[in-house]
Amino acid sequence: MTSCVIDGALVLSDSGFAAGTVLVEGRHIAAVSWYEAEREALRARAGTVVAAQGHWLIPGLLDGHSHAYAALLRGTQNSLPLELWAFYTVLYGRAFDAAALRSAILLGAAERIRAGITGWIDHSPMTLRVALLNHPERRAQRWTAAVPALVPAILPKTEPDTRPVPPG
């Protein structure tokens, strides 16, 4: 397994940023330390040491609201007020076929990764529609599989109400 130490960067901790060392083994963070003796031990374990003094090291950022199709629409209808721009770009996005939507998603992913964003929630209204159109014979199967999986994530878990009903 390959291992790499990122050494000396300002690493985000519970109390802010401090010079630290991060050991990455394979695709996982194996250890983090801010104490010199532990940092030296991590450097000794690593196959590669990256000197990162003067740099910041933070966890990947999350984008909680994105639209995959928008990557291909950047720069269109810019002179319009927001409401009209959104109306037109959503309509354009709905005209994308599966190949165009895939290209938009990949372009958006590359832009996000370059900006340090490692996860995002896509609010594109046509993403599921395009997926279903690509496999019409599985449309019913997808809906029946997707809806039960989505409902628990959307609705809060509640216990049945066993209180007596008040009179009247």
TORVO-806824 format. One record per residue (C-alpha): x, y, z negated. Coordinates in steps of 0.05 Angstrom, whole numbers, m for minus. Each point is the difference from the previous one (the first is absolute). Example, Ala and Ser with C-alpha at 12.3 -4.5 7.8 and 13.67 -1.06 7.14 Angstrom:
BEGIN
{rec {246; m90; m156}},
{rec {27; 69; 13}},
***
This chain:
BEGIN
{rec {0; 0; 0}},
{rec {26; 69; 17}},
{rec {8; 50; m56}},
{rec {12; 74; 0}},
{rec {10; 52; m54}},
{rec {m20; 72; 9}},
{rec {46; 34; m49}},
{rec {0; 70; m30}},
{rec {m65; 27; 29}},
{rec {m47; 40; m43}},
{rec {m50; m56; m16}},
{rec {m71; 15; m23}},
{rec {m14; m26; m70}},
{rec {m54; 10; m52}},
{rec {37; 62; m26}},
{rec {18; 31; 67}},
{rec {61; m8; 45}},
{rec {67; m26; m23}},
{rec {61; m28; 34}},
{rec {m11; m75; 6}},
{rec {13; m64; 38}},
{rec {m51; m43; 36}},
{rec {15; m72; 20}},
{rec {m39; m27; 60}},
{rec {3; m75; 12}},
{rec {m31; m24; 64}},
{rec {m63; 43; 7}},
{rec {m11; 13; m74}},
{rec {25; 48; m53}},
{rec {36; m46; m49}},
{rec {24; 50; m52}},
{rec {5; 74; m16}},
{rec {46; 32; m51}},
{rec {20; 68; m24}},
{rec {55; m24; m49}},
{rec {72; m4; 24}},
{rec {16; m70; m25}},
{rec {m63; m29; 32}},
{rec {12; 40; 63}},
{rec {71; m30; 6}},
{rec {m29; m70; m8}},
{rec {m51; 13; 55}},
{rec {56; 26; 46}},
{rec {39; m64; m13}},
{rec {m61; m43; 19}},
{rec {m12; 35; 67}},
{rec {27; m20; 68}},
{rec {m4; 73; 23}},
{rec {5; 64; m40}},
{rec {m30; 64; 29}},
{rec {26; 63; m33}},
{rec {m60; 45; m7}},
{rec {24; 57; m43}},
{rec {m36; 64; 18}},
{rec {m62; m37; 24}},
{rec {m67; m14; m32}},
{rec {m30; m70; m3}},
{rec {m75; m6; m11}},
{rec {m52; m55; 9}},
{rec {m38; 0; 66}},
{rec {m55; 52; 4}},
{rec {m73; m16; 15}},
{rec {m45; 38; 49}},
{rec {m70; m7; m27}},
{rec {m36; 27; 61}},
{rec {23; m9; 71}},
{rec {m29; m11; 69}},
{rec {40; m47; 45}},
{rec {m28; 27; 65}},
{rec {22; 71; m16}},
{rec {73; m16; 16}},
{rec {m18; 1; 74}},
{rec {m44; 62; m6}},
{rec {50; 47; m32}},
{rec {0; 67; 36}},
{rec {m69; m9; 33}},
{rec {m55; 50; m12}},
{rec {44; 41; m48}},
{rec {m36; 65; 15}},
{rec {m66; m26; m28}},
{rec {m25; 9; m72}},
{rec {11; m62; m43}},
{rec {m72; m25; 6}},
{rec {0; 2; 76}},
{rec {71; m27; 4}},
{rec {m21; m60; m43}},
{rec {m62; m11; 42}},
{rec {39; m2; 65}},
{rec {59; m41; m25}},
{rec {m45; m53; m31}},
{rec {m36; m5; 67}},
{rec {66; m7; 36}},
{rec {22; m51; m51}},
{rec {m63; m41; 12}},
{rec {19; m4; 73}},
{rec {66; m35; m16}},
{rec {5; m73; 20}},
{rec {37; m51; m43}},
{rec {67; 14; 34}},
{rec {m4; 75; m11}},
{rec {m22; m9; m73}},
{rec {58; m48; m12}},
{rec {48; 51; 30}},
{rec {m29; 54; m45}},
{rec {7; m44; m62}},
{rec {72; m18; 17}},
{rec {19; 73; 14}},
{rec {m33; 22; m65}},
{rec {35; m56; m39}},
{rec {68; 22; 27}},
{rec {m14; 72; m18}},
{rec {m23; m19; m70}},
{rec {59; m46; m14}},
{rec {48; 55; 23}},
{rec {m33; 47; m50}},
{rec {6; m50; m57}},
{rec {m73; m23; 1}},
{rec {m3; m75; m8}},
{rec {m74; m10; m8}},
{rec {m63; 34; 26}},
{rec {m75; m6; 3}},
{rec {m28; 8; 70}},
{rec {m68; 35; 6}},
{rec {m5; m7; 75}},
{rec {m73; m12; 16}},
{rec {15; m44; 60}},
{rec {53; m47; m27}},
{rec {m48; m56; m20}},
{rec {m42; 12; 62}},
{rec {60; m10; 46}},
{rec {21; m63; m38}},
{rec {m70; m28; 8}},
{rec {m4; 19; 74}},
{rec {64; m38; 13}},
{rec {m31; m64; m26}},
{rec {m76; 4; 12}},
{rec {m9; m74; m12}},
{rec {27; 9; m71}},
{rec {m39; 64; m14}},
{rec {m50; m32; m47}},
{rec {54; m41; m34}},
{rec {41; 63; m12}},
{rec {m58; 39; m29}},
{rec {m22; m56; m45}},
{rec {72; m9; m24}},
{rec {16; 75; m7}},
{rec {m61; 25; m36}},
{rec {4; m46; m61}},
{rec {74; 16; m6}},
{rec {m12; 75; 4}},
{rec {m59; 6; m47}},
{rec {38; m17; m64}},
{rec {54; 50; 18}},
{rec {m51; 56; 13}},
{rec {m51; m11; m55}},
{rec {21; 0; m73}},
{rec {m8; m65; m37}},
{rec {m60; 4; m47}},
{rec {m31; m46; m50}},
{rec {m75; m13; 4}},
{rec {m41; 47; m42}},
{rec {m32; m41; m56}},
{rec {m28; 58; m39}},
{rec {m75; m3; m12}},
{rec {m41; 44; 46}},
{rec {m29; 60; m38}},
{rec {m76; 3; m3}},
{rec {m37; 47; 47}},
***
